[in-house]
C-alpha cells in the first residue's frame, strides 16, 4: 500500500506502472473516495467537538435546557449516520488502496512476461554428459527416493513422498541453509503455518493472490463450544509470519536492520496452473523452505544494498552446492504488485534444458510496512514506515531436481554435494540398494 498523498503527487507514473504490471486501478474513483473520506472525517471531528462542548454545558444546571439537549441528540444521531457512511466509503477505499502497485526502480526492465526478464549474471558451467541423462523422476524411482503414485493416492493431485536418502538430503539442505543464514547474522525462527488474514494482507498476498492460498474449513471451537468465526489460512511462505511478527509496533532505529530467517512448511494451491509441471517435484502443493527477511530504515540506497546482500547469500548457497545458475532482473509484468525491484535466481535443470527459478529476491520499500503498520522512530524522534525485503534461502524438494540431475552418474547413482555430506553421515554417493 502506498501513501495517498504520494499517489496524488505521482498519479501519471502510477498509471503507467499499473499498466506495466497488469493491475487495473480506477484512480479517478480512488481519489474521489479519498475526497469524500477526508470531508467526512472533518465533519465528524467538528461534530464531536460540538458534542463535547454541549456535554460540558449540560454539567452546569444553569445551561441545561431543552434546546441544548435537543441539539446534543441531533448531533449524536448525525455522528452515527456519518460514521456509517464513512465506514462504507472506507471499505471501498481500502479495496482499491490494497491493490495499488508499488513504483519500480529505474533499472527494472519493462516487459510483457518472463521472456522479457534480463539476465545480469551467470555462474558455473552447464554439465556435459557422455551418457543419456535421466530426469529427476527416473533417478528418484531408480534409487527408491520418491513415490509419486502413493503420494497422489494419499495426498491427491501433486502429492509425493520423499524416501530414504531423499528425506535425508531434504533435511540436510534445509539445515545447512538455516545454519548458513544464522552465521550471516539472521535470527532463526520456526514460524506459524496457520496465519490470520492480517498477515497475508500485510505481506501483499491478499487480495491479489488469494486464490493461491488454502483456507482452513474448520478453524476450531472455544471451550464454550462456540465455533471460531475468524478464518485461518495455510501460508505459502514464512514471509507473512516474519513480517507480521512486529506488526503495529514502533521499533527503535537502533534495532534496525532486523534480519530474520524462517523455516516453515509452505502450502500453495497453484490455482491457474492446471496442466503445467504436473509431473515430478517442480510444482507442488506443499514443500519446505528457509526464507530470508530484512526490515530496515526507510532509505532507498540502504534497501538496495540489502537486496544485493540477500542475493549474494542465495548465490553463495548455490555456489556451495556447485550448481550452475544465472540471475535475472525481473521485468514489470513478471514481478508482484508490491515489488520495487526484484531478481530471480534460476538454477540449471538438465532434463528441462533450462534455468528454472529457485530463488526470488525482492525489495518492496514501505509497500508492506504500511499494510502492517510497521514503523520505527528515528534518533531525531520522527516516526517512519520501515522498508522490507525478502529472498528465498532454500526451497525443497525443487532444489533436489537440480542436484540429482546435475550430479547424476552413468550407473544411475547420484553424487552427494560435498557441502551437505556432513549432514548425511559423510557419504559421498546415493547408489542402488
C-alpha positions as MATLAB code, in Angstrom:
seq = 'XXXXXXXXXXXXXXXXXXXXXXXXXXXXXXXXXXXXXXXXXXXXXXXXXXXXXXXXXXXXXXXXXXXXXXXXXXXXXXXXXXXXXXXXXXXXXXXXXXXXXXXXXXXXXXXXXXXXXXXXXXXXXXXXXXXXXXXXXXXXXXXXXXXXXXXXXXXXXXXXXXXXXXXXXXXXXXXXXXXXXXXXXXXXXXXXXXXXXXXXXXXXXXXXXXXXXXXXXXXXXXXXXXXXXXXXXXXXXXXXXXXXXXXXXXXXXXXXXXXXXXXXXXXXXXXXXXXXXXXXXXXXXXXXXXXXXXXXXXXXXXXXXXXXXXXXXXXXXXXXXXXXXXXXXXXXXXXXXXXXXXXXXXXXXXXXXXXXXXXXXXXXXXXXXXXXXXXXXXXXXXXXXXXXXXXXXXXXXXXXXXXXXXXXXXXXXXXXXXXXXXXXXXXXXXXXX';
ca = [
       0.000    0.000    0.000;
       1.214    3.494   -0.820;
       0.599    6.825    0.881;
      -2.432    8.507   -0.700;
      -0.533   11.809   -0.883;
       2.235   10.046   -2.803;
      -0.395    8.643   -5.172;
      -1.811   12.108   -5.798;
       1.646   13.578   -6.411;
       2.750   10.738   -8.726;
      -0.507    9.847  -10.452;
       0.830    9.683  -14.020;
       3.746    7.472  -13.012;
       1.453    5.124  -11.099;
      -0.971    4.889  -14.012;
       1.970    3.866  -16.193;
       3.287    1.349  -13.637;
      -0.183   -0.157  -13.178;
      -0.401   -0.763  -16.911;
       3.110   -2.258  -16.981;
       2.320   -4.597  -14.084;
      -1.088   -5.535  -15.474;
      -3.000   -4.157  -12.478;
      -6.237   -2.327  -13.271;
      -6.843    0.554  -10.866;
      -9.593    3.172  -11.093;
      -7.500    6.064   -9.802;
     -10.300    8.558  -10.514;
     -12.623    6.659   -8.195;
      -9.864    6.238   -5.597;
      -9.229    9.983   -5.419;
     -12.956   10.709   -5.316;
     -13.355    8.314   -2.374;
     -10.392    9.948   -0.677;
     -12.020   13.371   -1.028;
     -15.255   12.013    0.441;
     -13.328   10.268    3.220;
     -11.466   13.436    4.183;
     -14.650   15.514    4.074;
     -16.499   13.087    6.344;
     -13.613   12.909    8.809;
     -13.584   16.707    9.045;
     -17.373   16.842    9.566;
     -17.335   14.103   12.194;
     -14.448   15.756   14.053;
     -16.319   19.077   14.065;
     -19.494   17.418   15.342;
     -17.590   15.591   18.080;
     -16.056   18.877   19.141;
     -19.517   20.462   19.392;
     -20.847   17.361   21.199;
     -18.119   17.745   23.832;
     -18.981   21.442   24.219;
     -22.630   20.526   24.799;
     -21.649   17.826   27.298;
     -19.751   20.445   29.285;
     -22.704   22.843   29.119;
     -25.052   20.187   30.447;
     -22.858   19.754   33.519;
     -23.981   23.244   34.555;
     -27.645   23.187   35.669;
     -27.985   26.827   34.588;
     -27.048   25.914   30.998;
     -29.219   22.804   30.852;
     -32.309   23.480   28.725;
     -34.463   21.758   26.128;
     -32.740   23.457   23.183;
     -29.237   22.380   24.230;
     -30.378   18.822   24.986;
     -32.172   18.624   21.643;
     -29.091   19.838   19.806;
     -26.999   17.199   21.612;
     -29.363   14.433   20.492;
     -29.374   15.690   16.891;
     -25.569   15.776   16.839;
     -25.370   12.268   18.279;
     -27.723   10.946   15.582;
     -25.829   12.796   12.853;
     -22.494   11.369   14.017;
     -23.923    7.826   13.910;
     -25.215    8.429   10.373;
     -21.945    9.948    9.136;
     -19.837    7.217   10.768;
     -21.870    4.556    8.957;
     -21.396    6.419    5.686;
     -17.679    6.848    6.426;
     -17.300    3.135    7.155;
     -18.841    2.212    3.798;
     -16.608    4.661    1.928;
     -13.520    3.425    3.798;
     -14.300   -0.147    2.805;
     -14.462    0.858   -0.877;
     -11.348    2.994   -0.467;
      -9.337    0.190    1.196;
     -10.271   -2.334   -1.507;
      -8.650   -0.114   -4.145;
      -5.741    1.045   -1.983;
      -4.697   -2.547   -1.253;
      -4.402   -3.199   -4.987;
      -2.370   -0.096   -5.925;
       1.058   -1.320   -7.089;
       4.397   -0.001   -5.952;
       6.539    2.094   -8.292;
       9.593    0.363   -9.780;
      13.281    1.190   -9.890;
      14.631    2.985  -12.952;
      16.652   -0.077  -13.976;
      13.712   -2.512  -13.806;
      13.128   -3.936  -17.313;
       9.774   -3.121  -18.857;
       8.239   -6.255  -20.323;
       5.108   -8.284  -21.023;
       6.092  -11.622  -19.412;
       9.042  -13.627  -18.046;
      10.626  -13.772  -21.518;
      11.461  -10.094  -21.025;
      13.442  -10.699  -17.836;
      17.046   -9.596  -18.322;
      19.994  -11.853  -17.492;
      22.538   -9.869  -15.491;
      24.871  -12.564  -14.144;
      25.772  -16.218  -14.597;
      27.835  -18.714  -12.612;
      29.052  -22.263  -13.207;
      29.410  -24.442  -16.261;
      26.471  -26.345  -17.657;
      27.469  -30.033  -17.367;
      28.021  -32.097  -20.490;
      27.180  -35.749  -20.051;
      28.726  -38.575  -22.057;
      25.664  -40.722  -21.481;
      21.928  -40.391  -21.884;
      20.727  -38.451  -18.885;
      17.770  -39.288  -16.682;
      15.322  -36.783  -15.279;
      14.774  -36.494  -11.536;
      11.737  -38.797  -11.659;
      13.724  -41.605  -13.266;
      16.611  -41.053  -10.860;
      14.294  -40.897   -7.856;
      12.407  -44.042   -8.755;
      15.552  -45.929   -9.736;
      17.157  -45.218   -6.363;
      13.923  -45.605   -4.352;
      13.962  -41.938   -3.319;
      10.442  -40.850   -4.265;
       6.980  -42.349   -4.539;
       4.645  -40.181   -6.569;
       1.904  -42.749   -7.122;
       1.313  -43.382   -3.418;
       1.731  -39.666   -2.815;
      -1.218  -38.989   -5.110;
      -3.185  -41.823   -3.503;
      -2.748  -40.329   -0.031;
      -2.482  -36.591   -0.691;
      -4.194  -36.099   -4.040;
      -3.002  -34.173   -7.083;
       0.709  -33.205   -6.828;
       1.156  -35.435   -3.766;
       4.521  -37.095   -3.174;
       6.691  -38.999   -0.737;
      10.412  -38.390   -0.236;
      12.077  -41.596    0.951;
      15.384  -42.883    2.240;
      18.333  -40.683    1.186;
      15.936  -38.169   -0.400;
      14.396  -37.499    3.015;
      17.898  -37.185    4.477;
      19.068  -34.840    1.723;
      15.923  -32.734    2.021;
      16.518  -32.150    5.744;
      20.273  -31.768    5.239;
      19.772  -28.977    2.720;
      17.304  -27.077    4.886;
      19.517  -27.428    7.976;
      22.565  -26.309    6.006;
      20.677  -23.255    4.662;
      19.415  -22.334    8.139;
      22.923  -22.612    9.577;
      24.304  -20.511    6.727;
      21.864  -17.696    7.457;
      22.422  -17.855   11.210;
      26.164  -17.472   10.548;
      25.305  -14.391    8.433;
      23.595  -12.758   11.422;
      19.982  -13.755   10.772;
      17.820  -14.647   13.782;
      16.272  -18.103   13.265;
      12.504  -18.660   13.506;
      10.159  -21.604   13.174;
       7.095  -19.679   12.039;
       3.365  -20.416   12.237;
       1.948  -22.075    9.155;
      -1.617  -21.184   10.115;
      -1.995  -17.411    9.880;
      -4.754  -14.833   10.084;
      -5.784  -12.769    7.066;
      -3.983   -9.782    8.616;
      -0.588  -11.385    7.950;
      -1.399  -12.226    4.330;
      -2.908   -8.816    3.656;
       0.172   -7.252    5.215;
       2.587   -9.199    3.024;
       0.523   -8.421   -0.089;
      -0.648  -11.969   -0.789;
      -4.187  -10.703   -0.188;
      -6.178   -9.649   -2.092;
      -4.303  -10.227   -5.370;
      -3.191  -13.840   -4.773;
      -5.989  -15.040   -2.536;
      -6.819  -17.929   -4.860;
      -3.284  -19.276   -4.277;
      -3.909  -19.647   -0.534;
      -5.657  -22.529    1.219;
      -8.305  -21.541    3.764;
      -8.959  -23.805    6.739;
     -12.543  -25.047    6.658;
     -12.760  -25.788   10.393;
     -10.700  -23.295   12.450;
     -11.866  -24.882   15.738;
     -14.073  -24.200   18.736;
     -13.794  -22.289   22.001;
     -14.160  -24.002   25.398;
     -17.780  -22.893   25.371;
     -18.369  -24.861   22.184;
     -18.729  -21.688   20.134;
     -17.249  -22.031   16.655;
     -14.349  -19.699   15.955;
     -15.573  -17.414   13.218;
     -12.272  -15.824   12.211;
     -10.848  -17.605    9.137;
      -7.346  -19.082    9.175;
      -5.118  -19.769    6.191;
      -2.176  -22.017    5.306;
       0.697  -19.743    4.402;
       2.685  -20.259    1.195;
       5.922  -18.988    2.789;
       7.192  -17.864    6.195;
       7.478  -14.274    4.888;
       3.989  -13.146    6.083;
       4.564  -14.528    9.586;
       8.042  -12.992    9.847;
       6.818   -9.572    8.706;
       3.743   -9.657   10.959;
       5.878  -10.595   13.979;
       6.343   -6.882   14.769;
       3.135   -5.538   13.263;
       1.524   -2.499   14.934;
       4.800   -1.788   16.711;
       7.053    1.245   16.624;
      10.614   -0.044   16.528;
      13.661    1.834   17.703;
      16.008    2.827   14.885;
      18.934    1.234   16.720;
      17.129   -2.135   16.427;
      17.370   -1.962   12.645;
      18.029   -3.786   10.474;
      16.055   -6.770   11.679;
      17.324   -9.864    9.882;
      15.154  -12.962   10.194;
      15.408  -16.433    8.662;
      12.286  -18.535    8.915;
      11.723  -22.240    8.393;
       8.245  -23.468    7.551;
       6.199  -25.887    5.554;
       4.632  -23.960    2.666;
       1.251  -24.541    1.035;
       0.166  -23.269   -2.374;
      -2.953  -24.186   -4.289;
      -1.221  -23.430   -7.617;
      -4.513  -22.096   -8.929;
      -4.411  -21.491  -12.657;
      -1.524  -23.902  -13.218;
      -3.631  -26.895  -14.250;
      -1.698  -28.978  -16.767;
       1.572  -27.140  -16.042;
       4.525  -29.010  -14.497;
       2.207  -31.800  -13.364;
       4.928  -34.473  -13.209;
       7.575  -34.724  -10.532;
       8.707  -32.339   -7.830;
       8.821  -28.987   -9.604;
       5.374  -27.532   -8.828;
       3.853  -28.799   -5.587;
       1.028  -28.018   -3.194;
       3.311  -28.370   -0.175;
       7.045  -28.076    0.339;
       9.535  -26.707    2.872;
      11.565  -23.543    2.723;
      14.057  -21.384    4.570;
      13.239  -17.717    3.930;
      15.293  -14.539    4.380;
      13.582  -11.326    5.551;
      15.058   -7.900    6.280;
      13.303   -4.923    7.894;
      15.375   -1.752    7.605;
      15.305    2.039    7.696;
      13.393    3.971    5.032;
      16.457    4.643    2.935;
      16.360    3.655   -0.746;
      20.123    3.304   -1.060;
      20.267    1.153    2.066;
      17.370   -1.015    0.875;
      19.093   -1.660   -2.454;
      22.247   -2.616   -0.534;
      20.300   -5.267    1.414;
      18.702   -6.511   -1.809;
      22.193   -7.261   -3.110;
      23.162   -8.819    0.229;
      20.198  -11.219    0.125;
      21.010  -12.060   -3.470;
      24.640  -12.687   -2.509;
      23.665  -15.148    0.221;
      21.447  -17.108   -2.182;
      24.252  -17.157   -4.752;
      26.692  -18.370   -2.116;
      24.343  -21.254   -1.281;
      24.115  -22.293   -4.940;
      27.878  -21.951   -5.335;
      28.438  -24.071   -2.209;
      26.257  -26.704   -3.871;
      28.214  -26.185   -7.124;
      25.021  -25.758   -9.125;
      25.107  -23.667  -12.335;
      22.706  -20.729  -12.214;
      22.019  -17.309  -13.633;
      20.451  -14.153  -12.216;
      17.712  -12.246  -13.999;
      16.359   -8.785  -13.311;
      12.613   -9.378  -13.285;
      10.537   -7.233  -15.619;
       7.479   -5.196  -14.684;
       4.843   -7.701  -15.834;
       6.511  -10.658  -14.093;
       7.034   -9.048  -10.689;
       4.410   -8.744   -7.970;
       2.425   -5.570   -7.470;
       4.386   -4.584   -4.379;
       7.880   -5.073   -5.784;
      10.136   -2.057   -6.324;
      12.987   -4.184   -7.666;
      13.314   -7.941   -7.990;
      15.794  -10.625   -9.000;
      15.167  -14.287   -9.733;
      17.937  -16.829   -9.354;
      17.352  -19.682  -11.761;
      19.267  -22.945  -11.430;
      20.169  -25.238  -14.315;
      17.983  -28.351  -14.614;
      19.376  -30.675  -17.309;
      16.172  -32.603  -18.123;
      14.347  -29.319  -18.737;
      17.372  -27.981  -20.647;
      16.788  -24.650  -18.954;
      17.470  -22.453  -15.973;
      14.481  -22.667  -13.627;
      13.539  -20.428  -10.725;
      14.767  -21.487   -7.287;
      15.062  -18.095   -5.516;
      13.134  -14.790   -5.652;
      14.846  -11.722   -4.195;
      12.564   -8.706   -3.664;
      12.672   -5.134   -2.352;
       9.252   -3.617   -1.549;
      10.158   -0.238    0.055;
       7.332    0.642    2.515;
       4.558   -1.055    0.499;
       4.239   -3.913    3.035;
       5.001   -1.953    6.201;
       2.125    0.472    5.555;
      -0.247   -2.501    5.335;
       1.213   -3.921    8.564;
       1.538   -0.585   10.375;
       5.210   -1.424   10.913;
       7.065    1.735   11.933;
      10.261    2.874   13.607;
      11.284    6.020   15.460;
      14.420    7.771   14.251;
      17.051    9.124   16.602;
      15.501   12.564   15.994;
      12.099   11.311   17.138;
      10.497   11.117   13.699;
       8.225    8.112   13.098;
       8.560    6.445    9.696;
       7.378    3.289    7.961;
      10.166    0.718    7.623;
      11.355   -0.845    4.362;
      11.070   -4.608    3.822;
      12.912   -7.176    1.717;
      12.766  -10.935    1.283;
      14.510  -13.724   -0.598;
      14.434  -17.488   -0.666;
      17.175  -19.107    1.373;
      16.473  -22.585    0.032;
      13.305  -24.417   -1.000;
      12.996  -28.182   -1.211;
      12.116  -30.500   -2.916;
      12.527  -28.251   -6.012;
      16.273  -27.877   -5.389;
      16.538  -31.693   -5.372;
      15.735  -31.672   -9.087;
      18.813  -29.573   -9.836;
      21.064  -31.590   -7.509;
      20.022  -35.039   -8.679;
      20.142  -34.173  -12.368;
      23.434  -32.241  -12.279;
      25.119  -34.793  -10.000;
      23.909  -37.954  -11.741;
      26.326  -40.651  -12.845;
      26.231  -43.114  -15.716;
      25.382  -46.043  -13.419;
      22.275  -44.225  -12.173;
      23.803  -43.167   -8.857;
      23.873  -39.581   -7.567;
      26.940  -37.930   -6.071;
      26.136  -36.016   -2.882;
      27.350  -32.380   -2.887;
      30.313  -32.010   -0.559;
      28.804  -29.187    1.476;
      25.937  -31.345    2.793;
      27.854  -34.609    3.286;
      28.441  -33.864    6.998;
      24.639  -33.822    7.413;
      24.359  -37.211    5.663;
      26.864  -39.322    7.549;
      29.739  -38.145    5.306;
      28.577  -40.428    2.500;
      29.558  -39.309   -0.981;
      27.012  -41.110   -3.136;
      23.451  -42.405   -3.353;
      23.550  -45.762   -5.108;
      21.119  -48.586   -5.754;
      20.434  -50.725   -2.702;
];
